[in-house]
C-alpha cells in the first residue's frame, strides 16, 4: 500500500483524491491530511481515514475526532518515512515549501497546485532534477501533455493547450464588468474550487498553465498555443517534429488525471468514473482565442516571458484580486486592473532565491490589497 499525504484535503482536488482512495482501498493508506478553513469536513475525513498526521491552518484541534493523530506541519508531514506519495492540492502559495520538502525527501509528488510552479519554477524543477524525481502533473491540461509525450523524444514542435473559454466566451465585451459572482462561478464544463473557477473565467488559469508547461516540459512559451475548445474533451495536443499530432481525450473529470498521477506508471480500471462516448459528444470544435476578452491571460504570458520574480507577483496579485471579488469588494472587471497595477509597480529580481520569492509574494499581496482602498 502507498502511504499517501493529501495537502488541501477539503478542497476540490483533495476531495476527488479521496474518491480515488475509496475506489482502491487496498492500494492506499492515508497517512496525512492537511486542510485550510473547512475544519468540519476535515473532521469527517479524519474519522473516515484515520491518518496519523493532521494539519489545519486555523490550528483548531478540539473538534477533530481523537483517532490517534498528531498535529503536524505540512513540511514535516511530507518527509516522514511512512509517506510514499504526496498530493499537492492546495491553492496559491500554500504548499510551496511542502512541495520542496517532499522533493528533497525524494517522495513522489503529484502536483495540482499550478501556482507552485508559476511562483518558483526554477527552484522547484531544480529540486526535482537534483533528487531524481519526476513531478506528476495533475491538472488536466499538463497531464494531457505529459501523457502525449510519454515514450516520445523531446523534439516537440508545438503544444496546443485547450481552453473552454469560460462562462463569458460569447458575452458582449461591454457587459463583462457587470457579471455577478454567481455567473462567474458557473463554469460550463468543469466543477472545481472557487478560486480556480474564477481563474478559468478570466483565463488567468490558462496563462498559469502556459508557464507551468514551459517549466515542466522545457517547451518555450512562444511554442505553446492556446485554442478555445468549448466541449473540454481534448485536454491538450502535442505536435512533433514530423508534423504528427497526439491528443489526449476524455470526459471533463479531474479524477482521471488524479488517478493517473497516483497509479503511475500503471493504469487502473475504475468503474466509478464516467466513460468516454464519442457518439454522445457528437462533435468537437475549436475557436481562436480573443485576447481582448481575456486581459489576465495576456498579462500571464508577458510575466512568463519576462521571468524572474514577475510570475510570483502575478500569482500573488491574482490570488488577492480573486479573493476581493469573491468577497464582493471589487467587480469582475477590476480584477485584471489590480493585477496590472501590481505588476507595473514591481521591481523585478532576475534570478530570485526562494527567500526573494517569498518576500516578493508578501509585497505583492500587500500592494494588491491596498488597491481596493487607493
C-alpha positions as CSV (number, residue, x, y, z in Angstrom):
1,X,0.0,0.0,0.0
2,X,1.1,3.5,-0.8
3,X,1.4,5.9,2.2
4,X,-0.4,9.0,0.9
5,X,-0.4,12.6,2.2
6,X,-3.2,14.9,0.8
7,X,-2.4,18.6,1.1
8,X,-5.6,20.6,0.7
9,X,-7.8,17.6,1.5
10,X,-11.0,19.6,1.9
11,X,-10.7,21.4,-1.4
12,X,-11.9,20.2,-4.8
13,X,-8.7,18.3,-5.7
14,X,-8.4,16.8,-2.2
15,X,-12.0,15.5,-2.1
16,X,-11.6,13.9,-5.5
17,X,-8.3,12.4,-4.5
18,X,-10.0,10.8,-1.6
19,X,-12.7,9.5,-4.0
20,X,-9.9,7.6,-5.8
21,X,-8.7,6.2,-2.5
22,X,-12.2,5.0,-1.8
23,X,-12.2,3.2,-5.1
24,X,-8.9,1.5,-4.3
25,X,-8.9,0.9,-0.6
26,X,-6.3,-1.9,-0.9
27,X,-3.8,0.3,-2.6
28,X,-3.6,3.4,-0.4
29,X,-3.2,4.2,3.2
30,X,-3.9,7.9,4.0
31,X,-1.2,8.8,6.5
32,X,-1.6,12.6,6.4
33,X,-4.3,15.2,5.8
34,X,-3.9,19.0,5.6
35,X,-6.7,21.5,5.2
36,X,-7.4,25.2,5.2
37,X,-10.6,26.6,6.8
38,X,-13.1,23.7,6.4
39,X,-12.5,22.0,9.7
40,X,-15.9,20.3,9.8
41,X,-15.1,18.4,6.6
42,X,-11.6,17.7,7.8
43,X,-13.1,16.1,11.0
44,X,-15.2,13.8,8.8
45,X,-12.1,12.8,6.8
46,X,-10.1,12.1,9.9
47,X,-12.8,9.9,11.2
48,X,-13.0,8.0,7.9
49,X,-9.4,7.6,7.0
50,X,-7.6,7.6,10.4
51,X,-4.5,9.5,9.3
52,X,-1.5,9.6,11.7
53,X,-0.8,13.2,10.9
54,X,-3.2,16.1,10.6
55,X,-2.7,19.8,9.9
56,X,-5.1,22.7,9.8
57,X,-4.3,26.3,9.1
58,X,-6.5,27.6,11.8
59,X,-4.8,25.5,14.4
60,X,-8.1,24.4,15.9
61,X,-7.8,20.8,17.1
62,X,-10.5,20.3,19.7
63,X,-13.3,19.4,17.2
64,X,-11.3,16.7,15.4
65,X,-12.0,13.2,16.4
66,X,-9.4,11.7,18.8
67,X,-8.2,9.0,16.4
68,X,-4.5,8.9,17.5
69,X,-3.4,11.5,15.1
70,X,-0.6,14.1,15.6
71,X,-0.8,17.7,14.7
72,X,2.0,18.0,12.1
73,X,3.0,21.0,9.9
74,X,2.9,20.2,6.2
75,X,6.6,20.5,5.6
76,X,7.2,17.9,8.4
77,X,4.3,15.7,7.3
78,X,5.6,15.0,3.8
79,X,9.1,13.9,4.7
80,X,8.1,11.0,7.1
81,X,9.2,7.5,6.3
82,X,5.6,6.3,6.1
83,X,4.9,8.6,3.2
84,X,5.4,7.4,-0.4
85,X,3.3,9.9,-2.3
86,X,2.2,13.5,-1.8
87,X,-0.8,15.1,-3.5
88,X,-0.4,18.9,-3.5
89,X,-4.0,20.1,-3.9
90,X,-3.6,23.4,-2.1
91,X,-4.3,26.8,-3.8
92,X,-1.9,29.7,-4.3
93,X,1.4,29.9,-2.3
94,X,0.2,27.3,0.2
95,X,2.1,24.2,-0.4
96,X,5.3,25.6,-2.0
97,X,7.5,24.8,1.0
98,X,5.9,21.4,1.5
99,X,6.4,20.6,-2.2
100,X,10.1,21.4,-2.0
101,X,10.4,19.4,1.2
102,X,8.7,16.4,-0.4
103,X,11.0,16.6,-3.5
104,X,14.1,16.9,-1.3
105,X,12.9,13.9,0.7
106,X,12.6,12.0,-2.7
107,X,8.8,11.4,-2.3
108,X,6.5,11.0,-5.4
109,X,4.9,14.4,-5.9
110,X,1.5,14.7,-7.7
111,X,1.2,18.5,-8.3
112,X,-2.3,20.0,-8.8
113,X,-1.3,23.5,-7.5
114,X,0.0,25.2,-10.6
115,X,0.9,28.4,-8.7
116,X,3.8,26.4,-7.0
117,X,5.4,26.1,-10.5
118,X,4.4,29.6,-11.6
119,X,5.9,31.2,-8.5
120,X,9.1,29.3,-8.3
121,X,9.5,27.2,-11.4
122,X,13.3,27.2,-11.5
123,X,13.7,26.3,-7.8
124,X,11.0,23.6,-7.9
125,X,12.4,22.0,-11.1
126,X,16.0,22.1,-9.8
127,X,14.9,20.3,-6.7
128,X,13.1,17.6,-8.7
129,X,16.1,17.1,-11.0
130,X,18.6,17.1,-8.2
131,X,16.7,14.4,-6.4
132,X,15.8,12.4,-9.5
133,X,12.0,12.9,-9.0
134,X,9.6,13.4,-11.9
135,X,6.8,15.7,-10.9
136,X,3.5,14.1,-11.9
137,X,1.1,16.9,-13.2
138,X,-2.4,16.6,-12.0
139,X,-4.1,19.5,-13.7
140,X,-6.0,18.1,-16.8
141,X,-4.1,20.0,-19.5
142,X,-0.5,19.5,-18.2
143,X,-1.4,15.8,-17.5
144,X,-2.6,15.5,-21.1
145,X,0.7,17.0,-22.4
146,X,2.7,14.6,-20.2
147,X,0.7,11.6,-21.4
148,X,1.2,12.6,-25.1
149,X,4.9,13.0,-24.6
150,X,5.5,9.7,-22.8
151,X,7.6,7.4,-24.9
152,X,8.5,10.2,-27.4
153,X,11.7,12.1,-27.9
154,X,11.8,15.7,-26.8
155,X,11.6,17.2,-30.3
156,X,8.3,18.9,-29.7
157,X,7.3,21.5,-32.4
158,X,4.2,22.9,-30.7
159,X,1.8,22.3,-27.8
160,X,-1.9,23.1,-28.3
161,X,-3.3,23.9,-24.9
162,X,-7.1,23.9,-24.9
163,X,-9.4,26.2,-23.0
164,X,-13.1,26.0,-22.6
165,X,-13.3,29.8,-22.9
166,X,-15.2,30.0,-19.5
167,X,-18.7,31.2,-19.0
168,X,-18.3,34.5,-20.8
169,X,-16.9,33.3,-24.1
170,X,-19.8,34.8,-26.0
171,X,-20.8,37.6,-23.6
172,X,-20.6,41.1,-25.2
173,X,-17.4,42.8,-24.0
174,X,-19.4,45.8,-22.8
175,X,-21.1,43.5,-20.2
176,X,-18.1,41.7,-18.8
177,X,-17.5,44.2,-16.0
178,X,-21.1,43.6,-14.8
179,X,-21.1,39.9,-14.4
180,X,-22.0,38.6,-10.9
181,X,-20.2,36.2,-8.7
182,X,-22.8,33.5,-9.3
183,X,-22.3,33.8,-13.0
184,X,-18.5,33.7,-12.8
185,X,-18.7,30.5,-10.6
186,X,-20.9,28.7,-13.1
187,X,-18.3,27.1,-15.3
188,X,-19.8,25.5,-18.4
189,X,-17.9,22.2,-18.3
190,X,-15.8,21.7,-15.2
191,X,-16.7,21.6,-11.5
192,X,-13.8,23.0,-9.5
193,X,-12.9,25.0,-6.4
194,X,-14.0,28.7,-6.3
195,X,-10.6,30.2,-6.9
196,X,-9.7,28.2,-10.0
197,X,-13.2,28.6,-11.3
198,X,-12.8,32.4,-11.3
199,X,-9.3,32.0,-12.8
200,X,-11.0,29.9,-15.5
201,X,-13.5,32.7,-16.2
202,X,-10.7,35.3,-16.6
203,X,-8.4,32.7,-18.3
204,X,-5.7,33.5,-15.8
205,X,-5.5,29.8,-15.2
206,X,-4.6,29.2,-18.8
207,X,-1.8,31.7,-18.6
208,X,-0.6,29.8,-15.5
209,X,-0.7,26.6,-17.4
210,X,1.4,28.0,-20.2
211,X,4.1,29.0,-17.7
212,X,3.7,25.6,-16.0
213,X,4.2,23.7,-19.3
214,X,7.2,25.8,-20.1
215,X,8.9,24.6,-16.8
216,X,7.6,21.1,-16.8
217,X,8.4,20.2,-20.4
218,X,11.0,22.7,-21.4
219,X,8.9,24.0,-24.3
220,X,9.3,27.8,-25.0
221,X,6.3,29.9,-24.3
222,X,6.0,31.0,-27.9
223,X,5.6,27.4,-29.0
224,X,2.6,26.9,-26.7
225,X,-0.6,27.9,-28.4
226,X,-4.0,28.2,-26.6
227,X,-7.1,27.4,-28.6
228,X,-10.7,27.6,-27.4
229,X,-12.3,24.2,-27.3
230,X,-15.8,24.6,-25.7
231,X,-16.5,20.9,-25.1
232,X,-13.4,20.3,-22.9
233,X,-12.9,16.8,-24.2
234,X,-9.5,17.3,-25.8
235,X,-7.3,18.4,-22.9
236,X,-4.2,19.1,-24.9
237,X,-2.4,18.2,-28.2
238,X,1.3,17.9,-28.9
239,X,2.8,18.3,-32.3
240,X,6.2,16.6,-33.0
241,X,8.9,17.4,-35.5
242,X,7.4,15.2,-38.3
243,X,4.1,17.1,-38.1
244,X,2.3,14.3,-36.3
245,X,-0.1,15.4,-33.5
246,X,-1.1,13.4,-30.5
247,X,-4.1,14.4,-28.4
248,X,-5.4,13.2,-25.1
249,X,-9.2,13.0,-24.7
250,X,-11.6,12.2,-22.0
251,X,-14.6,13.4,-20.1
252,X,-14.0,16.7,-18.1
253,X,-13.5,14.9,-14.8
254,X,-10.5,15.7,-12.6
255,X,-10.5,12.2,-11.2
256,X,-8.9,10.9,-14.4
257,X,-5.6,12.8,-14.0
258,X,-5.6,12.5,-10.3
259,X,-5.8,8.7,-10.5
260,X,-3.1,8.5,-13.2
261,X,-0.8,10.6,-11.0
262,X,-1.4,8.3,-8.1
263,X,-1.2,5.0,-10.1
264,X,1.7,5.9,-12.4
265,X,3.3,4.0,-14.2
266,X,0.2,1.7,-14.1
267,X,-3.3,2.5,-15.4
268,X,-6.1,1.1,-13.2
269,X,-9.7,0.3,-14.3
270,X,-12.1,2.4,-12.3
271,X,-15.8,1.7,-12.9
272,X,-16.8,4.7,-10.8
273,X,-15.6,7.1,-13.5
274,X,-17.7,8.2,-16.5
275,X,-16.8,6.6,-19.8
276,X,-15.9,8.4,-23.0
277,X,-18.7,8.1,-25.6
278,X,-17.9,9.9,-28.9
279,X,-21.4,9.3,-30.2
280,X,-23.0,11.2,-27.4
281,X,-20.4,14.0,-27.8
282,X,-21.2,14.3,-31.5
283,X,-18.6,16.9,-32.5
284,X,-15.5,18.7,-31.3
285,X,-15.0,22.3,-32.2
286,X,-12.1,24.9,-31.9
287,X,-12.0,28.7,-32.0
288,X,-9.3,31.3,-31.9
289,X,-8.7,33.0,-28.5
290,X,-9.9,36.6,-28.4
291,X,-7.2,38.4,-26.3
292,X,-9.5,41.5,-25.9
293,X,-11.8,39.3,-23.8
294,X,-9.1,37.9,-21.5
295,X,-6.6,40.6,-20.3
296,X,-5.4,38.4,-17.5
297,X,-4.3,35.7,-19.9
298,X,-2.1,38.3,-21.8
299,X,-0.6,39.6,-18.6
300,X,0.3,36.0,-17.6
301,X,2.1,35.4,-20.9
302,X,4.0,38.7,-20.5
303,X,5.0,37.8,-17.0
304,X,6.1,34.3,-18.1
305,X,8.3,35.7,-20.9
306,X,9.9,38.2,-18.5
307,X,10.6,35.6,-15.9
308,X,12.4,36.3,-12.7
309,X,10.0,37.4,-10.0
310,X,7.3,38.6,-12.3
311,X,5.4,35.3,-12.3
312,X,5.4,35.2,-8.5
313,X,3.9,38.7,-8.4
314,X,1.4,37.7,-11.0
315,X,0.2,34.7,-8.9
316,X,0.1,36.7,-5.6
317,X,-1.8,39.7,-7.1
318,X,-4.3,37.3,-8.8
319,X,-4.9,35.5,-5.5
320,X,-5.7,38.8,-3.8
321,X,-7.8,40.1,-6.7
322,X,-9.9,36.9,-6.8
323,X,-10.4,37.0,-3.0
324,X,-11.6,40.6,-3.3
325,X,-14.0,39.7,-6.0
326,X,-15.4,36.7,-4.1
327,X,-15.9,38.9,-1.0
328,X,-17.9,41.4,-3.1
329,X,-15.3,44.2,-2.6
330,X,-14.5,44.7,-6.3
331,X,-16.2,43.9,-9.6
332,X,-15.2,41.3,-12.1
333,X,-13.6,43.8,-14.4
334,X,-11.5,45.3,-11.6
335,X,-9.5,42.0,-11.1
336,X,-7.2,42.5,-14.1
337,X,-6.7,46.2,-13.2
338,X,-5.4,45.2,-9.7
339,X,-3.0,42.6,-11.2
340,X,-1.8,45.0,-13.8
341,X,-1.1,47.8,-11.3
342,X,0.8,45.4,-9.0
343,X,3.0,44.1,-11.9
344,X,3.7,47.7,-13.0
345,X,4.8,48.7,-9.5
346,X,7.1,45.7,-9.1
347,X,10.9,46.0,-9.1
348,X,11.9,42.6,-10.5
349,X,14.7,40.3,-9.5
350,X,16.0,38.4,-12.5
351,X,17.5,35.3,-10.6
352,X,15.5,35.1,-7.4
353,X,16.2,32.8,-4.4
354,X,13.4,31.1,-2.5
355,X,13.7,33.9,0.1
356,X,13.3,36.5,-2.7
357,X,10.2,34.8,-4.0
358,X,8.6,34.6,-0.6
359,X,9.4,38.3,0.1
360,X,8.0,39.3,-3.3
361,X,4.9,37.3,-2.7
362,X,4.3,39.2,0.6
363,X,4.9,42.5,-1.1
364,X,2.6,41.8,-4.0
365,X,-0.2,40.7,-1.7
366,X,0.1,43.8,0.4
367,X,0.2,46.1,-2.7
368,X,-2.7,44.4,-4.5
369,X,-4.8,44.5,-1.3
370,X,-4.3,48.3,-1.0
371,X,-5.5,48.9,-4.5
372,X,-9.1,48.5,-3.4
373,X,-8.6,51.4,-1.0
374,X,-6.5,53.6,-3.2
